[in-house]
Amino acid sequence: MAENMRYILASVLEPWQWVVVLVIALLIFGKRLPEIARSIGKSLTEFKKGIHEAEESKDELERDVKKIKDDVAKDAKDAAGLNESDTDV
């Protein structure tokens, strides 16, 4: 989806229009432009960290649920007398 968005944004403005936008941004923001870019970069970094932490939490939750499922299945087999160690067939 990010690839599509990049192409959409690039097709909205022609290259010379991007130059005009950058010049206007320099005139308006001047010396604050590097500070603004730095804060945007920090925000993106924090956003990526948040996404990574959410993925780790999801993976940990999936592992916990699988472990609980396996434990419940084992307990149910034990209660029903269907132990895997029984070789009486």
Number of C-alpha atoms within 10 A of each C-alpha: 5 7 7 9 10 10 10 11 10 12 10 10 12 10 11 9 11 13 12 11 13 12 13 12 12 14 11 11 13 11 10 11 14 12 11 12 11 12 12 12 12 12 12 12 12 12 12 12 12 12 12 12 12 12 12 12 12 12 12 12 12 12 12 12 12 12 12 12 12 12 12 12 12 15 14 13 13 12 10 9 10 12 13 9 6 8 6 4 3
